[in-house]
Amino acid sequence: MAEASYAPASVWRRFMSMVYEGLLLFGPLLLIAFIYSVSLDFNDTSSAGSLTAKRLGLQLVCAAALVAYFTWGWSNQRCTLPMQTLGLRVVDARDPSRKVSPRQALLRALIAVPSTLTGIGLLSALLNRDSQTLHDRFSGTRLVHIPINRRV
């Protein structure tokens, strides 16, 4: 890939990728929640403290699954299905030809999940001239748009 083809991803593409990711991840997260609930006998007859601990555990398990998915999907020149469909790729901010390390991808995922859920991620992309988010800046990565070559 030529360096000239690395244009910053627009906020619209980021948003559409988030919507697409959400639709794709709904099923696996529902399955994880089901397995967690069945394995821990998640019912209303437990004490209030026990239910609170189980709910917190479920939230942590789902968050860990999301972080693991995105860490794997963003590292070593991989991309998730929505990113591939929209022509997006996470690259190293200093050297776009270098692979994003698993450490960078993990840091990006740890910041991106709460940043995206609160809306801060899109807001920071709207306010930045290169449409880069807080999780991009802190992890040393960039989300770029690489046009997909298609024959019609």
C-alpha positions as CSV (number, residue, x, y, z in Angstrom):
1,M,0.0,0.0,0.0
2,A,1.4,3.3,-1.0
3,E,1.7,5.9,1.7
4,A,-0.3,8.5,-0.4
5,S,-3.4,6.3,-0.1
6,Y,-3.6,6.8,3.7
7,A,-6.3,9.3,4.2
8,P,-7.8,9.9,7.7
9,A,-11.1,8.0,8.2
10,S,-14.0,10.3,8.2
11,V,-16.3,10.6,11.2
12,W,-19.1,9.2,9.1
13,R,-17.1,6.0,8.2
14,R,-16.2,5.6,11.9
15,F,-19.8,5.9,12.9
16,M,-21.0,3.4,10.3
17,S,-18.3,1.0,11.4
18,M,-19.4,1.3,15.0
19,V,-23.0,0.6,14.0
20,Y,-22.0,-2.4,11.9
21,E,-19.7,-3.7,14.7
22,G,-22.6,-3.3,17.1
23,L,-24.9,-5.3,14.9
24,L,-22.4,-8.1,14.4
25,L,-21.4,-8.3,18.1
26,F,-24.9,-8.4,19.5
27,G,-25.3,-12.1,18.8
28,P,-21.9,-13.3,20.3
29,L,-22.4,-11.0,23.4
30,L,-25.9,-12.4,23.8
31,L,-24.5,-16.0,23.7
32,I,-21.8,-15.1,26.2
33,A,-24.4,-13.6,28.5
34,F,-26.6,-16.7,28.2
35,I,-23.7,-19.1,29.0
36,Y,-22.6,-16.9,31.9
37,S,-26.2,-16.8,33.3
38,V,-26.8,-20.5,32.9
39,S,-23.4,-21.5,34.4
40,L,-23.9,-19.2,37.5
41,D,-27.6,-20.0,38.0
42,F,-28.5,-16.3,37.4
43,N,-32.0,-16.1,38.9
44,D,-34.1,-13.8,41.0
45,T,-34.1,-16.0,44.0
46,S,-30.6,-15.2,45.0
47,S,-29.8,-12.5,47.6
48,A,-29.5,-8.9,46.4
49,G,-25.7,-8.9,47.1
50,S,-25.2,-12.1,45.1
51,L,-27.2,-10.7,42.1
52,T,-25.2,-7.5,42.2
53,A,-21.9,-9.4,42.1
54,K,-23.2,-11.6,39.3
55,R,-24.3,-8.6,37.2
56,L,-20.9,-6.9,37.7
57,G,-19.3,-10.2,36.7
58,L,-21.4,-10.4,33.6
59,Q,-20.4,-6.8,32.7
60,L,-16.8,-7.5,33.2
61,V,-17.0,-10.7,31.1
62,C,-18.7,-8.9,28.2
63,A,-16.1,-6.0,28.4
64,A,-13.3,-8.5,28.4
65,A,-14.7,-10.2,25.4
66,L,-15.0,-6.9,23.5
67,V,-11.5,-5.9,24.4
68,A,-10.1,-9.3,23.3
69,Y,-12.0,-9.2,20.0
70,F,-10.8,-5.7,19.2
71,T,-7.2,-6.3,20.3
72,W,-7.0,-9.4,18.0
73,G,-8.8,-7.6,15.2
74,W,-6.6,-4.5,15.2
75,S,-3.2,-6.0,15.7
76,N,-0.7,-7.4,13.1
77,Q,-2.4,-5.8,10.1
78,R,-5.8,-7.5,10.7
79,C,-9.1,-5.7,10.5
80,T,-12.6,-6.5,11.6
81,L,-15.3,-7.3,9.0
82,P,-17.0,-3.9,9.2
83,M,-13.6,-2.2,8.8
84,Q,-12.8,-4.3,5.8
85,T,-16.2,-3.6,4.3
86,L,-15.7,0.2,4.7
87,G,-12.1,0.3,3.7
88,L,-10.8,1.1,7.2
89,R,-7.5,0.0,8.8
90,V,-5.8,0.8,12.1
91,V,-2.1,1.8,11.4
92,D,0.8,2.9,13.5
93,A,0.7,6.7,13.8
94,R,4.5,7.1,13.3
95,D,5.1,4.6,10.5
96,P,1.9,3.4,8.7
97,S,3.8,0.6,7.0
98,R,4.6,-1.0,10.4
99,K,2.2,-3.5,12.0
100,V,0.2,-2.3,15.0
101,S,1.5,-4.3,17.9
102,P,-0.7,-6.3,20.2
103,R,0.2,-3.9,23.0
104,Q,-0.9,-0.9,21.0
105,A,-4.1,-2.7,20.0
106,L,-4.8,-3.6,23.6
107,L,-4.3,0.0,24.8
108,R,-6.5,1.2,22.0
109,A,-9.2,-1.3,22.9
110,L,-9.1,-0.5,26.6
111,I,-9.6,3.2,25.9
112,A,-12.0,2.7,22.9
113,V,-14.7,0.7,24.6
114,P,-15.6,3.2,27.2
115,S,-14.8,6.1,24.9
116,T,-17.2,4.8,22.3
117,L,-20.0,3.9,24.7
118,T,-19.9,7.4,26.2
119,G,-19.8,9.2,22.9
120,I,-16.5,10.9,23.7
121,G,-14.8,9.0,20.9
122,L,-17.0,10.5,18.1
123,L,-17.0,13.9,19.8
124,S,-13.2,14.0,19.8
125,A,-13.1,12.8,16.2
126,L,-15.5,15.7,15.3
127,L,-13.3,18.2,17.0
128,N,-9.9,17.0,15.6
129,R,-9.0,18.1,12.1
130,D,-7.6,14.6,11.2
131,S,-10.7,12.9,12.6
132,Q,-8.6,11.0,15.1
133,T,-10.0,10.0,18.5
134,L,-8.6,10.0,22.0
135,H,-7.9,6.3,21.8
136,D,-6.0,6.8,18.6
137,R,-3.7,9.5,20.1
138,F,-3.1,7.6,23.4
139,S,-2.3,4.3,21.7
140,G,-0.1,5.8,18.9
141,T,-2.4,4.6,16.1
142,R,-4.5,6.1,13.4
143,L,-7.6,4.9,11.7
144,V,-7.3,5.5,8.0
145,H,-9.4,5.0,4.9
146,I,-7.9,2.9,2.2
147,P,-10.1,2.9,-0.9
148,I,-11.2,-0.5,-2.0
149,N,-10.5,-1.2,-5.6
150,R,-13.6,-2.7,-7.2
151,R,-14.5,-3.5,-10.8
152,V,-18.0,-2.7,-11.7
